[in-house]
């Protein structure tokens, strides 16, 4: 499935996120200076897509969305993402199947002789 939506995320004058979706890359090519094409993405569907001056991307977002972000949005969202605590659940330990520890061995017990 090819990427069918091109999303540009920038910061508004009031500090809010501003999201614009396009059905093709043509409006982006008209409004931004293309400086190359993506040739190293691990998402093979992004390879060959344009890289624009002043935008970070292309970034995969879901199966059909290509995302471009302004540098300040990219920095802010990356900091939020790394600061978010990853909730880890520990496995409950059950007593079923555990082997009891043997009693400690006394070195002066009857089985050992002192000579």
For each residue, the residues with C-beta under 8 A, 3 or more apart:
1: 45 63 64
2: 45 64
3: 6 45 46 49 60 64 65 66
4: 23 64 65
5: 21 22 23 64 65 66
6: 3 21 22 23 24 25 27 28 65 66 68
7: 19 20 21 22 61 65 66 67 68
8: 19 20 22 28 55 67 68 69
9: 17 18 19 67 68 69 70 73
10: 17 18 20 69 70 73
11: 15 16 17 18 70 72 73 76
12: 15 16 17 18
13:
14:
15: 11 12
16: 11 12
17: 9 10 11 12 73
18: 9 10 11 12
19: 7 8 9
20: 7 8 10
21: 5 6 7
22: 5 6 7 8 25 26 27 28
23: 4 5 6
24: 6 27
25: 6 22 28 29 49 50 66
26: 22 29 30
27: 6 22 24 30 31
28: 6 8 22 25 31 32 50 52 68
29: 25 26 32 34 50
30: 26 27
31: 27 28
32: 28 29 52 53 54 55
33: 52 53 54
34: 29 50 51 52 53
35: 51 52 53
36: 39 50 51
37: 47 48 49 50 51
38: 41 46 47 48 49 50 51 58
39: 36 47 48
40: 47
41: 38 44 46 47 58 60
42:
43: 46 47 60
44: 41 47
45: 1 2 3 60
46: 3 38 41 43 49 58 60 66
47: 37 38 39 40 41 43 44
48: 37 38 39
49: 3 25 37 38 46 58 66
50: 25 28 29 34 36 37 38 58
51: 34 35 36 37 38 57 58
52: 28 32 33 34 35 55 57 68
53: 32 33 34 35
54: 32 33 70 71
55: 8 32 52 68 69 70
56: 59 68 69 70 71 74
57: 51 52 66 67 68 69
58: 38 41 46 49 50 51 66 67 68
59: 56 66 67 68 69
60: 3 41 43 45 46 65 66 67
61: 7 65 66 67
62: 65
63: 1
64: 1 2 3 4 5
65: 3 4 5 6 7 60 61 62
66: 3 5 6 7 25 46 49 57 58 59 60 61
67: 7 8 9 57 58 59 60 61
68: 6 7 8 9 28 52 55 56 57 58 59
69: 8 9 10 55 56 57 59 73 74 77
70: 9 10 11 54 55 56 73 74
71: 54 56 74 75
72: 11 75 76
73: 9 10 11 17 69 70 76 77
74: 56 69 70 71 77 78
75: 71 72 78 79
76: 11 72 73 79 80
77: 69 73 74 80 81
78: 74 75 81 82
79: 75 76 82 83
80: 76 77 83 84
81: 77 78 84
82: 78 79
83: 79 80
84: 80 81
85:
86:
87:
88:
89:
90:
91:
92:
93:
94: 97 98
95: 98
96:
97: 94
98: 94 95
99:
100:
101:
102:
103:
104:
105: 109
106: 109
107: 112
108: 112 114
109: 105 106 112
110:
111:
112: 107 108 109
113:
114: 108
115:
